[in-house]
């Protein structure tokens, strides 16, 4: 796992690449390298920061050059041993044992045709000295990031957006459409970028730059097609051996020349992976989190530690417990810097603190249960949307009466919050809506009218564009299975836009690598070959995954209620962050610039303070957006940055 950067026919390419590579130092503290090549009247520069995980010797250093090909690569290939054997049988002689060299030789033999063969997480740039072509590529699911910026015939690319900002001397402007999208979702979807002109290379795709200025794009893996193929497999009666597939993926993800640990929340996903990993690596370490007792009581949070301890004891795991009592006032600006774009999920803090503790203990690699909820319908929103279909059959007068009654209930008092009331109000906010709109409202921050009331009126058209984009993507499928339609939308938007993004940035900020065995191409293929009724059975989400895990995990872990890898936001807002909320409301840059409307923000604060509505998540994201925007516009005029 590393940081990559480079320029192609870009002015001052060497200086720009050096600045970008330095900006990415946290992604690779074990080494740095750069490559330079003259190309006509320009040049190609490739930079690399190394986090040494496989082949710790110098033969794994990058950029890696051999016989006219040069590679700068971020990621891990879990099928590298098989590819190495296949290439060796064809006469390839390897100098070292790194997967980087395997990728370089696979590219030499197969070019872009090697991409569907790769099983792992990756983003890379490969330059061919003979043709003068640079190709960028990104893994199938978007686990690893790759940002790029094109100007004329030139291009710059990097693992993080902040590196591109450094490359342009801070001249890039904030994209107000991305900020509107961030308010809606509390992250920036993969189709957009927070800084104008920059873009994210889409998952499962490649881009080729030619010396004559032409740019060619291609897609080698399409999740929509994978889902359609899964539907046909399900119709034919095929039942994937999910337990064997997850076990094999977990075993592959343990490939490493340095110690590997796991995240262990005590929930199904992380417990299953930890149990499987412990079979292969007895005594493996696992990291879990807890919160200050007063915060957990106020938030009515489940006791995850008890379940994590049970799993650790059962499988001989060395459990490391971390109490999350962060100084959020100090962490907030630090996290908004590392997250690259405005992301309002406090789970990023948990990930950063766990990875920091692991790194201090000498651990560079951790396995995470990320992705299981999206692929196997494990979130509350999946069950809630299924229940909403039945709720809409209830006579309208009864629904109206129930909604009025629930609306009058408080979500919190001065001493405690009421989770059941929060959930009920959330459910009733979307239960009456059409399918796509209901699904969007079940996990986004605002409805259309609330979002329009919150932002500058001049951005009304942008709001409509963002909402239309969601609708178009949600409906872009051939599935007749409601549950799998939700899973496909999550795998195309929620997973790469939020969860994989904050996991990458938070872990790399601590110079650690997080691997995600559920977000594996074979697991994904199997997931979409499972019909929706086997994912949600009765009121049980992830039913098919629970069935697979039941052979190894205790029943109380398999069937326990879903926990939250989150944070006690209401407690933080009422104590630690209350002064900061007031500051942003009265003197914040977003309010003063006109991007956010003070009256709408005041209403959010008042309703939350009165316990009438739960806006803790909304206000947390306003804080993250404010701090991100301050950093993104430091040294430039604020008002000019927010013109639509």
FIDO-446247 format. One record per residue (C-alpha): residue in three letters; x, y, z. Coordinates in steps of 0.02 Angstrom, whole numbers, padded with zeros to 5 digits, always signed. Example, Ala and Ser with C-alpha at 12.3 -4.5 7.8 and 13.67 -1.06 7.14 Angstrom:
# residues 2
ALA+00615-00225+00390
SER+00684-00053+00357
***
This chain:
# residues 644
UNK+00000+00000+00000
UNK+00074+00163-00055
UNK+00051+00336-00127
UNK+00075+00368-00312
UNK+00089+00527-00414
UNK+00147+00581-00585
UNK+00141+00704-00728
UNK+00127+00682-00916
UNK+00182+00828-01025
UNK+00150+00949-00883
UNK+00247+01111-00854
UNK+00383+01092-00722
UNK+00340+00907-00710
UNK+00486+00867-00596
UNK+00446+01001-00468
UNK+00260+00962-00474
UNK+00289+00775-00451
UNK+00407+00806-00306
UNK+00277+00916-00219
UNK+00140+00788-00245
UNK+00249+00645-00185
UNK+00298+00742-00029
UNK+00114+00777+00007
UNK+00083+00589+00006
UNK+00224+00547+00128
UNK+00101+00478+00258
UNK+00045+00345+00135
UNK+00220+00275+00121
UNK+00347+00313+00257
UNK+00460+00166+00209
UNK+00533+00238+00051
UNK+00519+00364-00090
UNK+00565+00357-00274
UNK+00547+00455-00436
UNK+00568+00419-00621
UNK+00598+00544-00763
UNK+00590+00525-00952
UNK+00596+00651-01095
UNK+00446+00642-01211
UNK+00457+00752-01366
UNK+00453+00931-01306
UNK+00391+00876-01135
UNK+00427+00744-01005
UNK+00351+00606-00899
UNK+00379+00603-00712
UNK+00322+00465-00594
UNK+00332+00474-00404
UNK+00305+00347-00267
UNK+00295+00334-00077
UNK+00314+00157-00011
UNK+00230+00065+00132
UNK+00327-00098+00124
UNK+00211-00248+00151
UNK+00267-00381+00025
UNK+00451-00402-00022
UNK+00528-00281+00101
UNK+00692-00277+00005
UNK+00750-00154-00126
UNK+00683-00265-00266
UNK+00509-00204-00219
UNK+00553-00019-00231
UNK+00457+00095-00349
UNK+00437+00169-00476
UNK+00489-00001-00547
UNK+00572+00002-00717
UNK+00618-00147-00826
UNK+00647-00164-01013
UNK+00557-00005-01063
UNK+00408-00017-00945
UNK+00392+00088-00786
UNK+00261+00063-00650
UNK+00204+00165-00500
UNK+00076+00063-00406
UNK-00032+00072-00250
UNK-00117-00085-00186
UNK-00105-00272-00163
UNK-00136-00416-00283
UNK-00205-00566-00189
UNK-00186-00682-00338
UNK-00006-00630-00370
UNK+00061-00807-00333
UNK-00046-00883-00471
UNK-00004-00745-00595
UNK+00181-00763-00553
UNK+00175-00949-00587
UNK+00084-00923-00753
UNK+00208-00791-00809
UNK+00358-00895-00753
UNK+00291-01040-00857
UNK+00295-00921-01006
UNK+00480-00886-00976
UNK+00474-00730-00866
UNK+00618-00720-00742
UNK+00580-00623-00583
UNK+00710-00526-00484
UNK+00612-00517-00320
UNK+00452-00575-00235
UNK+00344-00417-00245
UNK+00171-00411-00323
UNK+00230-00249-00407
UNK+00346-00349-00519
UNK+00205-00472-00556
UNK+00093-00328-00610
UNK+00230-00253-00718
UNK+00260-00417-00809
UNK+00074-00453-00825
UNK+00054-00283-00910
UNK+00200-00320-01026
UNK+00120-00484-01082
UNK-00065-00439-01087
UNK-00082-00249-01080
UNK-00257-00192-01029
UNK-00314-00373-01049
UNK-00224-00409-00885
UNK-00344-00299-00787
UNK-00491-00422-00776
UNK-00366-00553-00716
UNK-00314-00449-00565
UNK-00390-00493-00396
UNK-00352-00361-00269
UNK-00356-00175-00236
UNK-00253-00062-00344
UNK-00225+00102-00432
UNK-00074+00125-00543
UNK+00011+00217-00684
UNK+00117+00122-00811
UNK+00226+00209-00941
UNK+00293+00129-01099
UNK+00455+00211-01154
UNK+00441+00139-01330
UNK+00268+00207-01371
UNK+00269+00357-01255
UNK+00100+00304-01184
UNK+00046+00321-01003
UNK-00100+00214-00942
UNK-00190+00240-00776
UNK-00300+00103-00703
UNK-00409+00076-00549
UNK-00475-00082-00467
UNK-00646-00156-00501
UNK-00739-00091-00348
UNK-00646+00073-00317
UNK-00556+00018-00160
UNK-00402+00120-00202
UNK-00415+00303-00257
UNK-00345+00386-00412
UNK-00370+00573-00447
UNK-00320+00658-00608
UNK-00320+00830-00687
UNK-00304+00867-00874
UNK-00253+01032-00952
UNK-00224+01036-01139
UNK-00116+00886-01183
UNK-00048+00876-01005
UNK-00105+00772-00858
UNK-00064+00752-00674
UNK-00123+00608-00563
UNK-00108+00561-00381
UNK-00180+00451-00243
UNK-00257+00600-00154
UNK-00342+00760-00207
UNK-00234+00865-00091
UNK-00083+00815-00196
UNK-00165+00886-00353
UNK-00202+01045-00256
UNK-00017+01053-00210
UNK+00029+01024-00392
UNK-00070+01176-00448
UNK-00009+01290-00310
UNK-00180+01299-00226
UNK-00262+01377-00380
UNK-00399+01247-00397
UNK-00573+01309-00351
UNK-00704+01222-00247
UNK-00845+01145-00349
UNK-01011+01203-00271
UNK-01103+01055-00351
UNK-00991+00935-00256
UNK-01026+01031-00095
UNK-01213+01018-00125
UNK-01193+00831-00156
UNK-01092+00820+00004
UNK-01233+00903+00102
UNK-01357+00779+00032
UNK-01257+00621+00060
UNK-01128+00679+00190
UNK-00994+00628+00065
UNK-00948+00670-00115
UNK-01002+00532-00235
UNK-00869+00451-00344
UNK-00941+00534-00499
UNK-00897+00707-00432
UNK-00744+00792-00363
UNK-00734+00928-00231
UNK-00613+01034-00333
UNK-00657+01095-00507
UNK-00565+01015-00652
UNK-00509+00863-00554
UNK-00592+00694-00577
UNK-00586+00520-00503
UNK-00544+00380-00622
UNK-00701+00270-00613
UNK-00687+00097-00535
UNK-00654-00042-00659
UNK-00584+00075-00792
UNK-00424+00136-00873
UNK-00363+00293-00962
UNK-00226+00301-01093
UNK-00128+00459-01137
UNK-00041+00463-01306
UNK+00104+00577-01357
UNK-00003+00659-01493
UNK-00123+00723-01359
UNK-00260+00594-01386
UNK-00340+00516-01231
UNK-00427+00348-01237
UNK-00538+00275-01101
UNK-00601+00099-01072
UNK-00698-00004-00946
UNK-00643-00181-00906
UNK-00766-00223-00766
UNK-00947-00166-00746
UNK-01038-00196-00582
UNK-01205-00173-00669
UNK-01162-00317-00786
UNK-01100-00424-00641
UNK-01268-00398-00554
UNK-01363-00445-00712
UNK-01259-00604-00730
UNK-01293-00643-00547
UNK-01479-00627-00578
UNK-01468-00759-00716
UNK-01366-00874-00605
UNK-01498-00859-00470
UNK-01637-00894-00594
UNK-01549-01053-00650
UNK-01552-01114-00470
UNK-01366-01091-00436
UNK-01325-01070-00252
UNK-01148-01004-00224
UNK-01048-01088-00086
UNK-01033-00924+00007
UNK-00943-00993+00159
UNK-00804-01066+00050
UNK-00791-00906-00054
UNK-00776-00792+00098
UNK-00652-00910+00180
UNK-00544-00913+00023
UNK-00550-00724+00007
UNK-00499-00701+00188
UNK-00353-00821+00169
UNK-00292-00726+00016
UNK-00306-00559+00107
UNK-00185-00622+00240
UNK-00043-00627+00112
UNK+00092-00518+00190
UNK+00274-00509+00243
UNK+00228-00402+00395
UNK+00106-00433+00540
UNK-00080-00428+00501
UNK-00220-00389+00625
UNK-00408-00366+00612
UNK-00544-00245+00660
UNK-00661-00331+00784
UNK-00821-00243+00835
UNK-00906-00400+00896
UNK-01032-00389+00754
UNK-01059-00523+00623
UNK-00945-00458+00483
UNK-00787-00424+00582
UNK-00812-00575+00695
UNK-00828-00692+00546
UNK-00670-00625+00465
UNK-00575-00629+00629
UNK-00626-00809+00662
UNK-00572-00861+00487
UNK-00408-00765+00501
UNK-00371-00846+00670
UNK-00382-01017+00588
UNK-00239-00969+00473
UNK-00143-00857+00593
UNK-00165-00922+00772
UNK-00146-00784+00901
UNK-00183-00646+00775
UNK-00213-00474+00852
UNK-00379-00384+00840
UNK-00427-00205+00882
UNK-00593-00149+00954
UNK-00661+00015+01019
UNK-00768+00075+01163
UNK-00831+00246+01215
UNK-00834+00346+01375
UNK-00969+00274+01485
UNK-01066+00438+01495
UNK-01063+00456+01305
UNK-01121+00278+01275
UNK-01264+00299+01400
UNK-01322+00462+01323
UNK-01318+00386+01149
UNK-01397+00222+01208
UNK-01258+00129+01117
UNK-01248-00061+01124
UNK-01108-00144+01223
UNK-01000-00207+01080
UNK-00849-00241+01190
UNK-00934-00388+01275
UNK-00962-00475+01109
UNK-00787-00435+01045
UNK-00712-00512+01202
UNK-00817-00668+01178
UNK-00755-00691+01000
UNK-00574-00658+01049
UNK-00581-00786+01189
UNK-00665-00915+01079
UNK-00535-00905+00941
UNK-00376-00865+01038
UNK-00363-00687+00972
UNK-00253-00557+01055
UNK-00383-00420+01082
UNK-00326-00239+01099
UNK-00460-00124+01169
UNK-00459+00063+01133
UNK-00571+00187+01221
UNK-00628+00323+01103
UNK-00628+00483+01204
UNK-00548+00595+01073
UNK-00514+00778+01085
UNK-00629+00809+00938
UNK-00585+00993+00931
UNK-00407+00944+00887
UNK-00452+00796+00778
UNK-00583+00882+00671
UNK-00466+00992+00567
UNK-00339+00852+00557
UNK-00467+00728+00492
UNK-00544+00849+00366
UNK-00369+00875+00295
UNK-00335+00689+00277
UNK-00508+00644+00211
UNK-00473+00750+00057
UNK-00656+00792+00026
UNK-00797+00841+00147
UNK-00851+00678+00229
UNK-00967+00685+00378
UNK-00956+00507+00442
UNK-00876+00504+00616
UNK-00826+00322+00586
UNK-00673+00398+00500
UNK-00611+00452+00673
UNK-00634+00275+00741
UNK-00536+00203+00595
UNK-00396+00329+00614
UNK-00377+00298+00802
UNK-00381+00108+00782
UNK-00252+00115+00643
UNK-00143+00234+00743
UNK-00144+00114+00891
UNK-00104-00033+00778
UNK+00039+00061+00697
UNK+00113+00103+00867
UNK+00109-00084+00906
UNK+00204-00122+00745
UNK+00055-00177+00640
UNK+00046-00112+00462
UNK-00101-00215+00394
UNK-00278-00240+00459
UNK-00429-00334+00390
UNK-00598-00247+00395
UNK-00776-00311+00375
UNK-00817-00165+00260
UNK-00934-00206+00116
UNK-01037-00348+00189
UNK-01183-00234+00232
UNK-01191-00160+00057
UNK-01179-00326-00033
UNK-01289-00432+00080
UNK-01420-00303+00134
UNK-01363-00281+00313
UNK-01407-00100+00345
UNK-01566-00046+00434
UNK-01613+00052+00278
UNK-01628-00108+00177
UNK-01752-00187+00297
UNK-01839-00020+00324
UNK-01868+00004+00138
UNK-01936-00173+00125
UNK-02052-00138+00272
UNK-02104+00025+00191
UNK-02179-00073+00047
UNK-02295-00158+00171
UNK-02325+00002+00268
UNK-02394+00086+00112
UNK-02534-00043+00112
UNK-02598+00025+00280
UNK-02748+00141+00256
UNK-02691+00321+00233
UNK-02790+00393+00383
UNK-02703+00271+00501
UNK-02533+00317+00429
UNK-02568+00502+00452
UNK-02621+00477+00633
UNK-02466+00375+00672
UNK-02353+00504+00591
UNK-02430+00646+00693
UNK-02411+00548+00855
UNK-02229+00503+00824
UNK-02187+00681+00770
UNK-02238+00746+00942
UNK-02117+00628+01033
UNK-01945+00695+01085
UNK-01787+00611+01020
UNK-01691+00659+01177
UNK-01701+00741+01347
UNK-01561+00833+01435
UNK-01492+00668+01501
UNK-01524+00535+01370
UNK-01572+00502+01191
UNK-01711+00387+01130
UNK-01649+00280+00987
UNK-01818+00199+00952
UNK-01899+00369+00928
UNK-01758+00425+00813
UNK-01779+00268+00709
UNK-01969+00289+00701
UNK-01956+00470+00644
UNK-01827+00422+00516
UNK-01936+00281+00448
UNK-02090+00390+00434
UNK-01991+00523+00340
UNK-01979+00410+00187
UNK-02101+00265+00209
UNK-02237+00346+00100
UNK-02122+00390-00045
UNK-02091+00301-00213
UNK-01952+00171-00217
UNK-01802+00272-00277
UNK-01849+00427-00176
UNK-01881+00322-00020
UNK-01714+00233-00037
UNK-01623+00399-00058
UNK-01712+00476+00092
UNK-01675+00324+00200
UNK-01490+00363+00202
UNK-01465+00543+00145
UNK-01468+00697+00253
UNK-01609+00804+00181
UNK-01760+00793+00070
UNK-01771+00904-00084
UNK-01860+01050+00002
UNK-01746+01046+00155
UNK-01592+01051+00045
UNK-01660+01194-00060
UNK-01698+01291+00100
UNK-01523+01263+00168
UNK-01415+01322+00022
UNK-01398+01480-00083
UNK-01555+01499-00192
UNK-01442+01517-00344
UNK-01396+01334-00320
UNK-01574+01270-00346
UNK-01529+01200-00517
UNK-01378+01113-00443
UNK-01488+01031-00312
UNK-01600+00962-00450
UNK-01448+00897-00545
UNK-01384+00805-00391
UNK-01553+00726-00356
UNK-01574+00676-00539
UNK-01402+00595-00538
UNK-01454+00483-00394
UNK-01617+00436-00479
UNK-01530+00396-00644
UNK-01399+00286-00562
UNK-01525+00194-00452
UNK-01635+00153-00602
UNK-01490+00103-00714
UNK-01506-00086-00696
UNK-01598-00238-00762
UNK-01642-00314-00594
UNK-01818-00366-00544
UNK-01765-00396-00364
UNK-01795-00247-00248
UNK-01666-00300-00119
UNK-01530-00324-00250
UNK-01574-00158-00331
UNK-01534-00076-00163
UNK-01374-00178-00147
UNK-01318-00130-00322
UNK-01350+00055-00289
UNK-01250+00043-00128
UNK-01106-00048-00213
UNK-01099+00086-00349
UNK-01122+00241-00238
UNK-01116+00216-00050
UNK-00970+00094-00048
UNK-00842+00186-00159
UNK-00906+00361-00116
UNK-00905+00345+00073
UNK-00849+00186+00158
UNK-00700+00138+00050
UNK-00648+00321+00040
UNK-00642+00358+00225
UNK-00563+00188+00258
UNK-00423+00224+00136
UNK-00389+00402+00194
UNK-00404+00368+00381
UNK-00294+00213+00376
UNK-00163+00291+00264
UNK-00159+00446+00376
UNK-00093+00325+00508
UNK+00024+00241+00380
UNK-00070+00077+00385
UNK-00156-00031+00255
UNK-00335-00090+00277
UNK-00393-00237+00172
UNK-00575-00278+00138
UNK-00604-00465+00102
UNK-00791-00443+00071
UNK-00753-00317-00067
UNK-00672-00452-00173
UNK-00725-00486-00352
UNK-00771-00668-00315
UNK-00870-00622-00159
UNK-00960-00486-00258
UNK-01004-00608-00397
UNK-01073-00728-00270
UNK-01170-00591-00180
UNK-01269-00542-00335
UNK-01308-00725-00371
UNK-01404-00729-00206
UNK-01588-00678-00223
UNK-01655-00542-00109
UNK-01765-00659-00008
UNK-01607-00751+00049
UNK-01525-00587+00101
UNK-01672-00521+00203
UNK-01772-00663+00281
UNK-01912-00606+00394
UNK-01832-00461+00487
UNK-01655-00529+00475
UNK-01535-00440+00359
UNK-01381-00529+00291
UNK-01473-00694+00316
UNK-01367-00790+00190
UNK-01204-00725+00267
UNK-01267-00773+00440
UNK-01303-00946+00374
UNK-01124-00959+00311
UNK-01050-00892+00473
UNK-01155-01006+00585
UNK-01035-01150+00557
UNK-00895-01060+00648
UNK-00968-00919+00756
UNK-01071-00932+00917
UNK-01258-00908+00888
UNK-01264-00753+00998
UNK-01138-00667+00883
UNK-01222-00723+00722
UNK-01394-00663+00773
UNK-01356-00513+00883
UNK-01434-00346+00833
UNK-01329-00244+00714
UNK-01210-00126+00802
UNK-01148+00043+00739
UNK-00969+00081+00690
UNK-01002+00262+00730
UNK-00980+00386+00870
UNK-01086+00465+01009
UNK-01124+00619+00907
UNK-01268+00683+01014
UNK-01156+00677+01167
UNK-01015+00766+01075
UNK-01132+00898+01007
UNK-01209+00936+01176
UNK-01039+00949+01262
UNK-00873+00955+01169
UNK-00934+01034+01008
UNK-01074+01150+01063
UNK-00964+01307+01061
UNK-00898+01262+00888
UNK-01074+01242+00819
UNK-01117+01417+00882
UNK-00959+01487+00804
UNK-00997+01411+00634
UNK-01178+01470+00645
UNK-01133+01651+00681
UNK-00960+01675+00605
UNK-00933+01527+00489
UNK-00863+01552+00315
UNK-01002+01450+00235
UNK-01137+01560+00313
UNK-01046+01723+00279
UNK-01015+01673+00097
UNK-01200+01637+00074
UNK-01176+01454+00030
UNK-01273+01403+00187
UNK-01423+01504+00242
UNK-01412+01559+00424
UNK-01600+01546+00457
UNK-01608+01365+00401
UNK-01453+01321+00501
UNK-01524+01408+00655
UNK-01681+01303+00637
UNK-01578+01142+00635
UNK-01485+01195+00792
UNK-01645+01245+00883
UNK-01739+01085+00841
UNK-01591+00979+00894
UNK-01566+01075+01057
UNK-01750+01056+01100
UNK-01745+00869+01072
UNK-01880+00886+00940
UNK-01774+00814+00798
UNK-01607+00725+00792
UNK-01493+00836+00689
UNK-01328+00784+00770
UNK-01268+00702+00610
UNK-01319+00854+00506
UNK-01227+00974+00621
UNK-01073+00864+00628
UNK-01066+00868+00439
UNK-01087+01056+00436
UNK-00933+01066+00548
UNK-00833+00949+00436
UNK-00888+01047+00282
UNK-00840+01212+00363
UNK-00668+01151+00413
UNK-00638+01067+00246
UNK-00688+01224+00153
UNK-00576+01334+00260
UNK-00429+01223+00216
UNK-00475+01212+00032
UNK-00490+01401+00013
UNK-00352+01460+00128
UNK-00262+01606+00049
UNK-00395+01638-00084
UNK-00555+01740-00090
UNK-00699+01641-00016
UNK-00847+01718-00108
UNK-00772+01690-00279
UNK-00753+01506-00243
UNK-00939+01470-00224
UNK-01010+01538-00385
UNK-01111+01405-00473
***
